[in-house]
């Protein structure tokens, strides 16, 4: 099994007003360690997908932007071993 550099596949939606997907993307790239970033949407709803070792930091930042929901944090090491979660 190939080593996994960033353990947690973190996905969520942010609902708010005046959200800027480019600004959110740039914030992630300068403040968080991770890869596979997707930050897409419109000023009212942004979908986030990000691999990181600190999903709680991602959740805290996203919650500061608006209401967060449909939150999924999956442990990719456990998945690779065939375990849940």
C-alpha positions as a LaTeX table, in Angstrom:
\begin{tabular}{lrrr}
\hline
Residue & $x$ (\AA) & $y$ (\AA) & $z$ (\AA) \\
\hline
Unk1 & 0.00 & 0.00 & 0.00 \\
Unk2 & 1.33 & 3.42 & $-0.98$ \\
Unk3 & 1.70 & 5.79 & 1.99 \\
Unk4 & $-1.04$ & 8.41 & 2.33 \\
Unk5 & 0.39 & 11.88 & 3.02 \\
Unk6 & $-2.94$ & 13.49 & 3.92 \\
Unk7 & $-5.17$ & 11.16 & 5.90 \\
Unk8 & $-8.62$ & 12.78 & 5.95 \\
Unk9 & $-10.87$ & 13.27 & 2.94 \\
Unk10 & $-12.89$ & 16.29 & 4.09 \\
Unk11 & $-16.06$ & 17.32 & 2.25 \\
Unk12 & $-18.77$ & 19.81 & 3.12 \\
Unk13 & $-21.05$ & 22.54 & 1.88 \\
Unk14 & $-20.94$ & 26.17 & 3.01 \\
Unk15 & $-24.11$ & 28.23 & 2.76 \\
Unk16 & $-23.82$ & 31.97 & 3.15 \\
Unk17 & $-23.92$ & 35.34 & 1.44 \\
Unk18 & $-21.19$ & 36.84 & $-0.71$ \\
Unk19 & $-19.06$ & 33.68 & $-0.73$ \\
Unk20 & $-16.08$ & 33.85 & $-3.09$ \\
Unk21 & $-14.79$ & 30.49 & $-4.33$ \\
Unk22 & $-11.49$ & 32.02 & $-5.50$ \\
Unk23 & $-10.82$ & 33.69 & $-2.13$ \\
Unk24 & $-11.70$ & 30.46 & $-0.30$ \\
Unk25 & $-9.42$ & 28.46 & $-2.60$ \\
Unk26 & $-6.56$ & 30.92 & $-2.02$ \\
Unk27 & $-7.09$ & 30.82 & 1.77 \\
Unk28 & $-6.86$ & 27.02 & 1.74 \\
Unk29 & $-3.68$ & 27.07 & $-0.33$ \\
Unk30 & $-1.92$ & 29.54 & 1.97 \\
Unk31 & $-3.20$ & 28.37 & 5.39 \\
Unk32 & $-3.72$ & 24.59 & 5.23 \\
Unk33 & $-1.50$ & 21.65 & 4.34 \\
Unk34 & $-3.25$ & 19.23 & 2.02 \\
Unk35 & $-4.08$ & 18.35 & $-1.55$ \\
Unk36 & $-6.92$ & 17.57 & $-3.98$ \\
Unk37 & $-8.68$ & 20.86 & $-3.21$ \\
Unk38 & $-11.99$ & 21.59 & $-4.86$ \\
Unk39 & $-13.79$ & 24.82 & $-3.89$ \\
Unk40 & $-16.64$ & 25.46 & $-6.30$ \\
Unk41 & $-20.01$ & 27.13 & $-6.21$ \\
Unk42 & $-21.62$ & 30.53 & $-6.20$ \\
Unk43 & $-22.01$ & 33.43 & $-3.74$ \\
Unk44 & $-24.61$ & 31.48 & $-1.70$ \\
Unk45 & $-23.27$ & 27.89 & $-1.74$ \\
Unk46 & $-19.74$ & 26.48 & $-1.96$ \\
Unk47 & $-18.75$ & 22.80 & $-2.11$ \\
Unk48 & $-15.44$ & 21.93 & $-0.48$ \\
Unk49 & $-13.38$ & 18.78 & $-1.02$ \\
Unk50 & $-9.90$ & 18.61 & 0.53 \\
Unk51 & $-7.42$ & 16.00 & 1.74 \\
Unk52 & $-5.72$ & 17.10 & 4.98 \\
Unk53 & $-4.37$ & 15.88 & 8.31 \\
Unk54 & $-6.24$ & 18.63 & 10.21 \\
Unk55 & $-9.90$ & 18.48 & 9.16 \\
Unk56 & $-10.96$ & 20.38 & 12.30 \\
Unk57 & $-9.08$ & 23.47 & 11.04 \\
Unk58 & $-10.93$ & 23.25 & 7.72 \\
Unk59 & $-14.28$ & 22.95 & 9.51 \\
Unk60 & $-13.50$ & 25.88 & 11.81 \\
Unk61 & $-12.55$ & 28.15 & 8.89 \\
Unk62 & $-15.55$ & 27.12 & 6.79 \\
Unk63 & $-17.92$ & 27.67 & 9.74 \\
Unk64 & $-16.58$ & 31.23 & 9.99 \\
Unk65 & $-17.85$ & 31.86 & 6.43 \\
Unk66 & $-21.41$ & 30.61 & 6.85 \\
Unk67 & $-23.49$ & 27.61 & 7.81 \\
Unk68 & $-21.74$ & 24.29 & 7.14 \\
Unk69 & $-23.59$ & 21.06 & 6.44 \\
Unk70 & $-23.35$ & 17.69 & 4.65 \\
Unk71 & $-20.03$ & 17.27 & 6.45 \\
Unk72 & $-18.07$ & 14.10 & 5.69 \\
Unk73 & $-14.62$ & 13.36 & 7.08 \\
Unk74 & $-13.31$ & 9.99 & 5.97 \\
Unk75 & $-10.10$ & 8.36 & 7.17 \\
Unk76 & $-8.43$ & 7.24 & 3.94 \\
Unk77 & $-5.95$ & 4.99 & 5.78 \\
Unk78 & $-8.83$ & 3.00 & 7.28 \\
Unk79 & $-10.51$ & 2.92 & 3.85 \\
Unk80 & $-7.33$ & 1.59 & 2.24 \\
Unk81 & $-7.32$ & $-1.24$ & 4.82 \\
Unk82 & $-10.93$ & $-2.00$ & 3.95 \\
Unk83 & $-12.33$ & $-0.61$ & 7.19 \\
Unk84 & $-15.22$ & 1.84 & 7.53 \\
Unk85 & $-14.76$ & 5.53 & 8.24 \\
\hline
\end{tabular}
